[in-house]
Amino acid sequence: MTRKPFVAVVDDDSAFANYLRTFLSLRGYDTRSYTRGDEMLAAVKAGDPPDIVLLDVMMPGMNGIETLRALKAAKADLQVIMLSGREHASTIVEAVRLGAADYVVKPDDPEGLGEIALDQAIKNAIEKTRLVSEITELRRQLSDDQDRAFLFWGDSPDMKAIATVIEQVSDSDVTVLIRGESGVGKELVARAIHQRSSRKERPFVKVNSAALPAELLESELFGHEKGAFTGAATTRIGKFEQADTGTIFLDEIGEMKAALQAKLLHVLQDGQFTKLGSNKAINVDVRVVAATNRDLRAMVGDGRFRDDLYYRINVLSIDVPPLRERREDIAVLIDFFLKKHTRNTSRLIKGLAPETRRMLYDYGWPGNVRQLESAIERAILLCEGDLIAPEDLPTEVRQESASATTGGFKLPAEGINFEDVEKNLILQAMDQTDYNITKAAKLLGLTFRTLQYRLEKFGIKRTDGKDSKEEDEE
């Protein structure tokens, strides 16, 4: 059952307060009255705030304006409607400045126009309360989604190590360079850094350096004045200015041309820049996180990327491994994307058929996490039953043979537990390499640390009493 809106009346005139309570009750509101502003304030601070407050302007002791100021300080989103026997322009201006939802003359006219005005003011305030509540809930869900996306991002040692680094660096302003193939989740890392920093309530602005030609990218980053170049019909604020006090994410920074690299270096060093067509310096406080899928060190070597900029953005680097090197994360990601993309559909999809899950696990995912999410989203749209079948998957996933990602091993029979499939493959690889972890990891397409973690998880050890060969990664 939907809760009735709770409207509080604050007025020292008991007769008028009783009239308002009757007025409110007849319209289906729960109501309570207070004779002094400090009583209302105490109730709000005690955790019993109403949805709407009808507050008299003229009261002894703490008057209406003083009470409004105190109420808004205690609960900024509280909707307060000011009531007065007459209109005072200065009082109305002050009430609006302090955040009053409305200002209504007390309804005592014989034609009931005051009641109509009050009724509409209350309805407007309740609607605003509803919208504020919805926005707050949407923001909470977004924050939860970002946290869930981060937490469910993977269970592999590599991803756990990245999570640890993120927690360590988030609250500093150190520049971070995120490296990895396209689609591995570099933007997710950048957003996780921002969300866990003291700047989390401030803007997070993304710029894709590969998406625009050099002449437009400079304007995108730093803005321009009207007439700065042909087609600049108006003044434009750039992304750095938009990100002031927040975080700017420079994706694919390796695509940035040399002239723009020099201007970016100046911003990173001095915290200021000039718009195109202007000589006025603009100061900004921006945390910079950059990302690339290219080898910037090699680009520095052949002169395509400034060495001073490279060392400036590479104060701390985070390497995100491709999905094929952390295959234990695939199952977690599948379940996360399944929940994410079925949330707003009317389809009752329970999960994946065993063969479907095995196909997803076996595929090489050259497009990494982004490609996996796209495949799951597509499968949900095409699924006709309550389980996603192999035919719902993209053609390339269905056609790729198991040997493409498992070193030619024979997969266990259909119907076996998913973890048994993984354990069986690891056992075969370890046996074939005489329990050499480095060679087995390469054969399986895993990192040394990932395979070591899975060996411990499954309790896989030699049975002939000899030790496994734990060579370092080459």
C-alpha positions as CSV (number, residue, x, y, z in Angstrom):
1,M,0.0,0.0,0.0
2,T,1.4,3.5,-1.0
3,R,2.2,5.7,2.0
4,K,0.2,8.9,2.3
5,P,2.3,12.1,2.0
6,F,3.1,13.6,5.4
7,V,2.5,17.4,5.6
8,A,3.6,19.3,8.7
9,V,2.0,22.6,9.8
10,V,4.1,25.1,11.8
11,D,1.9,28.0,13.0
12,D,1.4,29.5,16.5
13,D,-2.2,30.3,15.6
14,S,-3.9,27.1,16.9
15,A,-7.3,27.9,15.2
16,F,-5.6,28.3,11.8
17,A,-3.4,25.3,12.4
18,N,-6.6,23.2,13.1
19,Y,-8.1,24.6,9.9
20,L,-5.1,23.5,7.9
21,R,-5.1,20.0,9.4
22,T,-8.7,19.6,8.4
23,F,-7.9,20.9,5.0
24,L,-5.1,18.5,4.6
25,S,-6.9,15.4,6.0
26,L,-9.8,15.9,3.6
27,R,-7.3,15.7,0.7
28,G,-5.8,12.5,1.9
29,Y,-2.6,13.7,3.6
30,D,-1.2,12.6,7.0
31,T,-0.6,15.7,9.1
32,R,0.9,17.0,12.3
33,S,1.1,20.5,13.7
34,Y,3.8,22.4,15.6
35,T,3.5,25.8,17.3
36,R,7.1,26.8,17.1
37,G,9.9,26.6,14.6
38,D,12.4,25.0,17.0
39,E,9.9,22.1,17.5
40,M,9.8,21.4,13.8
41,L,13.6,21.6,13.6
42,A,14.0,19.2,16.5
43,A,11.7,16.7,14.8
44,V,13.7,16.9,11.5
45,K,17.0,16.5,13.3
46,A,15.6,13.5,15.2
47,G,15.0,11.7,11.9
48,D,11.3,12.3,11.6
49,P,11.1,14.7,8.7
50,P,7.8,15.3,6.9
51,D,7.5,15.3,3.1
52,I,6.2,18.9,3.1
53,V,6.3,21.7,5.7
54,L,3.7,24.5,5.7
55,L,5.6,27.3,7.6
56,D,4.1,30.5,8.9
57,V,6.3,33.6,8.3
58,M,5.3,35.5,11.4
59,M,5.9,33.5,14.7
60,P,7.3,34.6,18.1
61,G,10.8,33.5,18.9
62,M,12.3,31.8,15.9
63,N,10.4,33.3,12.9
64,G,9.6,31.6,9.7
65,I,12.6,32.8,7.7
66,E,15.0,31.8,10.5
67,T,13.2,28.4,10.8
68,L,13.4,28.0,7.0
69,R,17.2,28.6,7.1
70,A,17.7,26.1,9.9
71,L,15.5,23.5,8.2
72,K,17.3,23.7,4.9
73,A,20.6,23.4,6.7
74,A,19.4,20.3,8.5
75,K,17.8,18.7,5.4
76,A,18.6,20.5,2.1
77,D,16.0,18.6,0.1
78,L,13.1,19.3,2.5
79,Q,10.2,21.0,0.7
80,V,9.0,24.1,2.6
81,I,6.0,26.2,1.6
82,M,5.9,29.6,3.3
83,L,2.5,31.0,4.5
84,S,1.8,34.6,5.3
85,G,-1.3,36.8,5.9
86,R,0.0,39.2,3.2
87,E,2.6,39.4,0.5
88,H,5.9,41.1,1.4
89,A,8.2,41.4,-1.6
90,S,11.4,41.4,0.5
91,T,10.2,38.3,2.5
92,I,9.3,36.4,-0.7
93,V,12.7,37.1,-2.2
94,E,14.5,36.0,1.0
95,A,12.4,32.8,1.2
96,V,13.1,31.9,-2.4
97,R,16.8,32.6,-1.9
98,L,16.9,30.2,1.1
99,G,15.2,27.5,-1.0
100,A,11.5,27.7,-0.2
101,A,9.4,25.7,-2.6
102,D,6.7,28.3,-2.7
103,Y,5.2,31.3,-1.0
104,V,1.4,31.3,-0.5
105,V,-1.0,33.9,1.1
106,K,-3.0,32.2,3.8
107,P,-6.4,31.0,2.4
108,D,-9.1,33.0,4.1
109,D,-10.9,34.5,1.1
110,P,-14.6,33.6,0.6
111,E,-14.2,32.3,-2.9
112,G,-11.6,29.7,-1.9
113,L,-8.9,31.0,-4.2
114,G,-6.4,30.8,-1.4
115,E,-7.3,27.1,-0.9
116,I,-6.8,26.4,-4.5
117,A,-3.4,28.1,-4.5
118,L,-2.3,26.2,-1.4
119,D,-3.6,22.9,-2.8
120,Q,-1.6,23.4,-6.0
121,A,1.5,24.5,-4.1
122,I,1.4,21.3,-2.0
123,K,0.9,19.1,-5.1
124,N,3.8,20.8,-6.8
125,A,6.0,20.3,-3.8
126,I,5.0,16.6,-3.5
127,E,5.8,16.1,-7.2
128,K,9.2,17.7,-6.7
129,T,9.8,15.5,-3.7
130,R,9.0,12.4,-5.8
131,L,11.4,13.6,-8.6
132,V,14.2,14.3,-6.1
133,S,13.6,10.8,-4.6
134,E,13.7,9.2,-8.1
135,I,16.9,11.0,-9.0
136,T,18.5,10.1,-5.7
137,E,17.6,6.4,-6.3
138,L,18.9,6.5,-9.9
139,R,22.2,7.9,-8.7
140,R,22.4,5.2,-6.0
141,Q,21.7,2.5,-8.6
142,L,24.3,4.0,-10.9
143,S,26.8,4.1,-8.1
144,D,25.8,0.5,-7.2
145,D,26.1,-0.6,-10.8
146,Q,29.6,1.0,-11.0
147,D,30.6,-0.8,-7.8
148,R,29.1,-4.0,-8.9
149,A,30.8,-3.7,-12.3
150,F,34.0,-3.2,-10.5
151,L,33.5,-6.0,-8.0
152,F,32.2,-8.5,-10.5
153,W,34.8,-7.5,-13.1
154,G,36.8,-10.6,-12.3
155,D,38.2,-13.1,-9.8
156,S,41.6,-13.6,-11.3
157,P,44.8,-12.7,-9.4
158,D,45.6,-10.0,-12.0
159,M,42.3,-8.2,-11.6
160,K,42.5,-8.5,-7.8
161,A,46.0,-6.9,-8.0
162,I,44.6,-4.1,-10.1
163,A,41.8,-3.6,-7.6
164,T,44.3,-3.2,-4.8
165,V,46.3,-0.6,-6.8
166,I,43.1,1.3,-7.6
167,E,42.3,1.5,-3.9
168,Q,45.8,2.7,-3.1
169,V,46.0,5.5,-5.7
170,S,42.4,6.7,-6.0
171,D,42.5,9.4,-3.3
172,S,45.7,11.0,-4.6
173,D,46.0,13.2,-7.6
174,V,48.8,11.2,-9.2
175,T,48.5,10.9,-13.0
176,V,47.7,7.3,-14.1
177,L,48.4,5.6,-17.4
178,I,46.1,2.6,-18.1
179,R,47.5,0.1,-20.7
180,G,45.7,-2.7,-22.5
181,E,44.1,-4.0,-25.6
182,S,40.9,-2.4,-26.9
183,G,37.9,-3.6,-25.0
184,V,39.6,-4.9,-21.9
185,G,38.0,-2.3,-19.6
186,K,40.4,0.6,-19.4
187,E,37.6,3.1,-19.0
188,L,36.1,1.0,-16.2
189,V,39.4,1.3,-14.4
190,A,39.4,5.1,-14.9
191,R,35.9,5.4,-13.6
192,A,36.7,3.2,-10.6
193,I,39.6,5.5,-9.7
194,H,37.4,8.5,-10.0
195,Q,34.5,6.9,-8.0
196,R,36.9,6.1,-5.1
197,S,38.5,9.5,-5.0
198,S,37.6,12.7,-3.1
199,R,36.6,14.0,-6.5
200,K,33.8,11.5,-7.0
201,E,31.0,14.1,-6.7
202,R,32.7,16.3,-9.3
203,P,32.7,15.7,-13.1
204,F,34.2,12.7,-14.9
205,V,34.9,13.8,-18.5
206,K,36.0,11.4,-21.2
207,V,37.8,12.3,-24.4
208,N,38.6,9.8,-27.1
209,S,41.7,11.1,-28.8
210,A,41.2,8.8,-31.8
211,A,37.7,9.9,-32.5
212,L,38.5,13.4,-33.8
213,P,41.0,14.9,-36.3
214,A,43.9,16.9,-34.6
215,E,42.4,20.3,-35.5
216,L,39.1,19.5,-33.8
217,L,40.6,17.6,-30.9
218,E,42.4,20.7,-29.7
219,S,39.1,22.6,-29.6
220,E,37.5,19.6,-27.9
221,L,40.1,19.6,-25.2
222,F,40.7,23.4,-24.6
223,G,37.7,25.1,-26.2
224,H,37.8,28.1,-28.6
225,E,36.7,31.7,-28.9
226,K,34.1,32.8,-31.4
227,G,35.8,33.4,-34.8
228,A,39.0,31.4,-33.8
229,F,38.7,29.5,-37.0
230,T,36.4,29.0,-39.9
231,G,33.1,27.6,-38.6
232,A,33.7,28.8,-35.0
233,A,30.4,30.7,-34.8
234,T,30.2,30.7,-31.0
235,T,32.6,30.4,-28.0
236,R,33.1,26.9,-26.8
237,I,34.1,25.5,-23.4
238,G,36.6,22.6,-23.7
239,K,36.7,19.3,-21.8
240,F,39.4,20.4,-19.5
241,E,37.3,23.4,-18.3
242,Q,34.3,21.1,-18.0
243,A,36.4,18.7,-15.8
244,D,37.6,21.4,-13.4
245,T,37.8,20.0,-9.9
246,G,37.1,16.5,-11.3
247,T,38.8,13.9,-13.5
248,I,39.5,13.9,-17.2
249,F,40.0,10.5,-18.9
250,L,42.1,10.8,-22.1
251,D,41.4,7.6,-24.0
252,E,43.7,6.5,-26.8
253,I,46.3,9.2,-25.9
254,G,48.8,7.5,-28.3
255,E,46.8,8.9,-31.2
256,M,47.4,12.5,-30.2
257,K,49.6,14.6,-32.6
258,A,52.9,16.1,-31.5
259,A,51.7,19.8,-31.4
260,L,48.8,18.9,-29.1
261,Q,51.1,16.7,-27.0
262,A,53.1,19.8,-26.2
263,K,50.0,21.8,-25.1
264,L,48.8,18.9,-23.0
265,L,52.2,18.7,-21.3
266,H,51.9,22.4,-20.4
267,V,48.5,21.8,-18.7
268,L,49.8,18.8,-16.7
269,Q,52.8,20.8,-15.5
270,D,51.2,24.2,-14.8
271,G,47.5,23.5,-14.5
272,Q,46.6,26.2,-17.1
273,F,45.9,26.5,-20.8
274,T,44.5,29.0,-23.4
275,K,41.5,28.6,-25.7
276,L,42.0,28.7,-29.4
277,G,41.8,32.3,-30.5
278,S,42.5,33.7,-27.0
279,N,45.6,34.9,-25.0
280,K,43.9,34.6,-21.6
281,A,45.2,31.8,-19.4
282,I,42.6,29.6,-17.7
283,N,43.6,27.8,-14.5
284,V,42.1,24.3,-13.8
285,D,42.3,21.7,-11.1
286,V,42.0,18.4,-12.9
287,R,43.1,14.9,-12.2
288,V,44.3,13.2,-15.4
289,V,43.9,9.5,-16.2
290,A,45.1,8.4,-19.6
291,A,44.8,5.1,-21.5
292,T,46.3,3.5,-24.6
293,N,46.3,0.3,-26.5
294,R,49.6,1.2,-28.1
295,D,53.2,0.8,-27.0
296,L,54.1,4.3,-26.0
297,R,57.6,3.4,-25.1
298,A,58.3,2.3,-28.6
299,M,56.5,5.4,-30.0
300,V,58.9,7.5,-27.8
301,G,61.8,5.6,-29.4
302,D,60.8,6.4,-32.9
303,G,59.8,10.0,-32.2
304,R,56.0,9.7,-32.5
305,F,55.4,10.5,-28.8
306,R,57.1,13.0,-26.6
307,D,59.3,11.5,-24.0
308,D,58.6,14.3,-21.5
309,L,54.9,13.8,-21.8
310,Y,55.3,10.0,-21.6
311,Y,57.1,10.3,-18.2
312,R,54.6,12.9,-17.0
313,I,51.5,10.7,-17.7
314,N,53.3,7.5,-16.6
315,V,53.7,8.4,-13.0
316,L,51.8,5.2,-12.2
317,S,50.8,2.6,-14.8
318,I,48.1,-0.1,-14.7
319,D,48.3,-2.9,-17.2
320,V,44.9,-4.6,-17.8
321,P,45.4,-8.1,-19.3
322,P,43.3,-9.3,-22.2
323,L,40.4,-11.6,-21.4
324,R,42.1,-14.7,-23.0
325,E,44.8,-14.4,-20.2
326,R,42.3,-14.4,-17.4
327,R,39.8,-17.0,-18.5
328,E,38.6,-17.6,-14.9
329,D,36.9,-14.1,-15.2
330,I,34.7,-15.2,-18.1
331,A,32.2,-17.0,-15.9
332,V,31.8,-14.0,-13.5
333,L,31.5,-11.6,-16.4
334,I,28.9,-13.7,-18.1
335,D,26.7,-13.7,-15.0
336,F,27.1,-10.0,-14.5
337,F,26.2,-9.1,-18.0
338,L,23.3,-11.5,-18.0
339,K,21.8,-9.7,-14.9
340,K,22.6,-6.3,-16.3
341,H,20.9,-6.8,-19.7
342,T,17.8,-8.7,-18.4
343,R,17.0,-6.2,-15.7
344,N,14.9,-4.0,-17.9
345,T,13.3,-6.6,-20.0
346,S,10.1,-8.6,-19.5
347,R,11.9,-11.8,-20.5
348,L,12.4,-14.4,-17.8
349,I,15.8,-15.8,-18.8
350,K,17.1,-18.1,-16.2
351,G,20.6,-18.5,-17.6
352,L,22.7,-20.3,-20.2
353,A,22.5,-23.9,-21.5
354,P,25.7,-25.8,-20.5
355,E,26.9,-26.0,-24.1
356,T,26.4,-22.2,-24.5
357,R,28.5,-21.5,-21.4
358,R,31.2,-23.8,-22.7
359,M,31.3,-22.1,-26.1
360,L,31.6,-18.7,-24.4
361,Y,34.4,-20.1,-22.3
362,D,36.3,-21.6,-25.2
363,Y,36.2,-18.5,-27.5
364,G,39.3,-16.4,-27.7
365,W,37.5,-13.0,-27.4
366,P,39.8,-10.8,-29.5
367,G,37.4,-7.9,-28.6
368,N,37.8,-8.7,-24.9
369,V,35.2,-7.7,-22.3
370,R,33.4,-5.3,-24.7
371,Q,32.9,-8.1,-27.2
372,L,31.7,-10.5,-24.5
373,E,29.1,-8.0,-23.2
374,S,27.9,-7.5,-26.8
375,A,27.5,-11.2,-27.3
376,I,25.5,-11.6,-24.1
377,E,23.2,-8.7,-25.0
378,R,22.6,-10.1,-28.5
379,A,21.9,-13.5,-27.1
380,I,19.3,-12.1,-24.7
381,L,17.5,-10.4,-27.6
382,L,17.4,-13.6,-29.7
383,C,16.7,-16.1,-27.0
384,E,13.2,-17.7,-27.4
385,G,13.2,-19.8,-24.3
386,D,14.3,-19.4,-20.7
387,L,17.8,-20.6,-21.4
388,I,20.2,-19.0,-23.9
389,A,21.0,-21.7,-26.5
390,P,24.2,-22.0,-28.6
391,E,22.3,-20.8,-31.7
392,D,21.6,-17.4,-29.9
393,L,25.4,-16.7,-29.9
394,P,27.2,-14.8,-32.7
395,T,28.4,-16.9,-35.6
396,E,32.1,-16.4,-34.8
397,V,31.7,-17.7,-31.3
398,R,29.8,-20.8,-32.5
399,Q,32.2,-21.6,-35.3
400,E,35.5,-21.3,-33.4
401,S,36.8,-24.7,-32.5
402,A,37.9,-25.5,-29.0
403,S,41.5,-26.0,-30.1
404,A,41.8,-22.3,-30.9
405,T,42.0,-21.4,-27.2
406,T,42.9,-24.7,-25.4
407,G,46.1,-25.7,-27.2
408,G,44.4,-28.6,-29.0
409,F,43.1,-30.4,-25.9
410,K,40.1,-32.6,-26.1
411,L,37.2,-31.1,-24.1
412,P,35.4,-33.3,-21.5
413,A,32.0,-34.8,-22.4
414,E,29.0,-32.6,-22.5
415,G,27.1,-32.0,-19.3
416,I,30.2,-31.9,-17.0
417,N,30.4,-29.2,-14.4
418,F,32.0,-26.0,-15.7
419,E,34.8,-26.0,-13.1
420,D,35.5,-29.6,-14.0
421,V,36.1,-28.5,-17.6
422,E,38.6,-26.0,-16.4
423,K,40.3,-28.3,-14.0
424,N,40.5,-31.1,-16.7
425,L,42.2,-28.7,-19.1
426,I,44.7,-27.6,-16.5
427,L,45.5,-31.2,-15.6
428,Q,46.1,-32.1,-19.3
429,A,48.4,-29.1,-19.7
430,M,50.4,-29.8,-16.6
431,D,50.8,-33.4,-17.5
432,Q,51.9,-32.6,-21.1
433,T,54.5,-30.1,-19.8
434,D,55.8,-32.4,-17.0
435,Y,54.3,-30.0,-14.5
436,N,56.3,-26.9,-15.8
437,I,54.0,-24.1,-14.7
438,T,55.5,-21.5,-17.1
439,K,55.1,-23.8,-20.2
440,A,51.6,-25.0,-19.1
441,A,50.5,-21.3,-18.7
442,K,51.6,-20.5,-22.2
443,L,49.9,-23.6,-23.6
444,L,46.6,-22.6,-21.9
445,G,47.0,-18.9,-22.8
446,L,47.2,-17.8,-19.1
447,T,49.7,-15.8,-17.2
448,F,52.0,-17.5,-14.8
449,R,50.3,-16.0,-11.7
450,T,46.8,-16.9,-13.0
451,L,47.7,-20.6,-13.5
452,Q,49.4,-20.7,-10.1
453,Y,46.3,-19.3,-8.5
454,R,44.1,-22.0,-10.3
455,L,46.4,-24.8,-9.3
456,E,46.1,-23.8,-5.6
457,K,42.3,-23.4,-6.0
458,F,41.8,-26.9,-7.5
459,G,44.5,-28.4,-5.3
460,I,46.4,-29.7,-8.3
461,K,49.8,-31.3,-7.3
462,R,52.1,-33.9,-8.7
463,T,51.3,-37.4,-7.7
464,D,54.8,-38.8,-8.1
465,G,56.3,-36.9,-5.1
466,K,58.3,-34.5,-7.3
467,D,57.9,-30.7,-7.1
468,S,56.3,-28.7,-9.9
469,K,58.8,-26.5,-11.9
470,E,57.9,-23.0,-11.0
471,E,59.9,-21.0,-13.5
472,D,59.6,-17.3,-13.9
473,E,57.7,-15.9,-16.8
474,E,59.9,-15.2,-19.8
